[in-house]
Amino acid sequence: MEFVDKVLKCVDCGNEFVFTAGEQLFFHDKQFKNEPKRCKSCKSKRTTGKTVRPETRTTCSECGTETTVPFKPSQGRPVLCRSCFQRRQQPGMQAR
């Protein structure tokens, strides 16, 4: 199978980047199904943790304290503060 350089568009910044033939061969050898979605600089920012996750203020379902969580809570599902969550994760504790 012969690979040729391909120009792709980054989903984060919108800039075009080259998916080289060598990178395509590597993806093929590793049996990766999807092409890369981000340019090298955006991928680097994600892996070094420079992207900021949005925090949502909410109330813990168990103890009632105000807390922040790194996701938008689903309605009807319990949300736990860090200490209640860790307490549930201890060995011997059964999750409901």
C-alpha positions, 0 to 999 in steps of 0.5 A, a space after each residue: 500500500 502506497 501512502 501520500 501526504 494528505 492535508 487535514 484541518 485541525 478541529 481545535 484551531 481550524 488550521 491546515 496541517 500535513 498528515 505525512 505518508 510516514 505518519 499514515 504508515 505508522 497509523 496503518 501499522 498500529 491499525 488505527 482507524 481514524 486520521 488525526 484530528 488536531 495539528 501538532 501544536 493543539 495536540 501538544 496543548 491537550 497532552 500537557 494539560 494547558 486546556 482548561 476544563 469548565 467547572 460547574 458549581 453544584 451541591 453534593 448529593 450526599 453531604 449537601 456541601 457546595 462543590 465544583 465538578 469538571 462536567 455538567 451534571 445530568 439531571 436526576 443523577 447524583 453528584 458527589 464532592 471529592 470527599 464523598 466520592 473518595 469515600 465511595 471508592 474505598 475497598 469494601 464500599 459498595 456502589 449503589 
